[in-house]
Amino acid sequence: MTTNTKSLYRHRIDASLPLLVNRFSMPDYNGATVELWVFDSMERRRAAETRLKHAGVEAHIYSAYKPLIHALLEDVMLEGATDIILHYPVIEGASKVRFLLEAYPALDVIANLAGVEQCRFEATAHETGPIAYRIDYMDAAGVRQEIDIFAPNRVRDDHTGKKVLSSCGWIRVQGARDHALDCDEAYVTDQEEAFTAIMHCLQDQTWVGDAPYFDRLNMKISAPFYDQALPLEGEWISTAEAMHEDLYFSALELLKVKQGLEETERTFGPGQLTPMVVCSDSNMLEIELETVNDPHLAQDCSDSSDAPLPSRVAGWCLPVPANPGAFDLVGLSEADHWLAPETIKFCLDQLGGDPLTARSQRGRPVWARHIAGNGPALMITSGQHSNETTGPVGALRAAAVLQQNKHAFSIAPLINPDGFALFRELCQDFPQHMNHAARYTAGGNDLEYVARGFENDVQYQARALTDANLHLNLHGYPSHEWTRPFTGYVPRGMESWTVPKGFMLIVRYKSGWKAQANAILYAMIDVLARFEPLVAMNRDQLDRHKHYTGGDVPFATHKDIAFLIDEVSEGVFPITIITEAPDETVYGERFKLQHTAQMISVLSAAEASKDVLQHTDLP
């Protein structure tokens, strides 16, 4: 089949900083003080300040993205300070922790830069005037000091017609020769303009027929994005990642609303939505939208003869299938990165058993097996959201032990191969990003909420074959902060997943299965709580999560393991236990820790099921 590509929109936008430098280098601004807030790196901002200084302008150029963190890293001097209080604004109509979350991880930054751990947050109601953080501290001389950090935001109509308070550029001018040129106002930066242009293009499209409307919608944007490491392991500021996340979720929400659906609807499948973000130091931003219709897009894992995808990022090496036997079922304990699909198949073949058959929407095989044995059967799946990468390793490691113990089970370790193909493609450029565009199926919908067919058919096969009552569904979530700067900063509908909170469990049970679900949950927690490295990570992340959410959390904890438990009316299995590992973007020893926790979760649930599901009266 010939690939059919259709360009929907092309546009070029002048980069903000060169425009601003040219504007304020004019004679009318000679001698003025100019303050600017833009979405550029410190290096670009400092260079622009130097050019304006040569033009006789006192310029201070700040970051509009995470302004408090940038100020702490670049400008604020707190050496010798004690009793530091970070006042964050609370604004009517916005989430009460919106600016508290945007301050993440200020406490770690201050502790690293100033050697100060006596630091706390306090909420301050914002009424009028500039939106700002306030740093209140005792200096080395014992004098109380205050520093205000402006946080530029404006209320705007978003892509769905809602009013949102979102980050924006800003201009302040004082002392211009013509006082009429003095100003203090919001400024639409290049990245804001590019984001809005893409949303307007999507809004103007008319999609013919039923969804999916395309195999893929590419949203290409080249801009001066940057990544900056922070003094907390695994954390960094990334405007490239923030743009990817905002583009992907905003496009999906917009298309849902155009069809009269709720933003939270997960069965809607418009096709794959793919931000293609390029970091460029050019003075011109380039954007393009195109639809691509080709059922074999990114088909890198359907055939073991396919060439591996190289990484285009210096210092990174993508897992490749050149030697899948390098990780057999025993050697998986040393896996320090996500596996190539052929490696997953190689390990699955080692298990043997009876194959379960299904195909993805793009025709890829969904590899699955049923292993006969004793005890109450269970179903193990992973890779439903394919950017959550420790699940397949943990599932296969657990399967090897279950087989040795002769416990009956079925396993599908890579249940979303189409999404995983896109994930590998995106990792060519950004292996350290969350890459949520690869989260769903080729149809663009969440596999869990799709009626029987395609990938999830293996679950129905396993249920019919074994009458299993327990499903272990291994998942992950972002291991570092998740933001959407142009649509309110906090990911809408996903607010509780903005910052990590450790390895956690979600239990869903059907009517009549509450007692059994609770018994298995607490048995799992008892075992996980004996895994000391996991408990140490959880304590650290739960404590940090509490600081940046004001302690208002939607989950319970037991023995330092967070969990949720709910009754549901739908689902293939009476009890489903979902693991949530903070594993997106994790590599190395942190990756090993978390796939070990995934394995322990499966094995402890299987062991608990022997008593709970085999020796009790079931509904």
Protein Blocks (a to p, Z undefined) as FASTA:
>chain_A
ZZddddfbdcddddfklmmmmmmmpmklgoiacddddfbdfklmmmmmmmmmmnopacdd
ddfehkllmmmmmmmccehiahiacdddddehiafklmmmmmpcfklmmmmmnopabdcd
dddddfedcdddddddddfkopacdddddddddddddfkopacdddddddddehiablml
gccdddddfklmmmmmmmmmmmmpccehjddfbfbdcddddddddddddfbehiacdfkl
mmmmmmmmmmmmmmmmmnopafklckbcgbjcdddddddfbfbdcddddddddfkgoilk
lbfkbccdddfbehiacddfklmmlpcfklmmmpcbdcdfklmmmmmmmnnpaddddddf
kopacdddddddedjdddddehklmmbmklmmmmmmmmmmmmmnopacdddfblblmlmm
mmmmmmmmmmmbgklmlmpcfkopafklgccehjllmmmmmmmmnopabdcddddddfbd
cddfknoopaghilmmmpcebjaddddddehilmmmmmmmmmmmmmmmmmmklmmmmmmm
mmmmmmmnnopacbdceehiacdddddfbdjbfbdcdddddfehpahjllmmmmmmmmmm
mmmmmmmmmmmmmmcccZZ
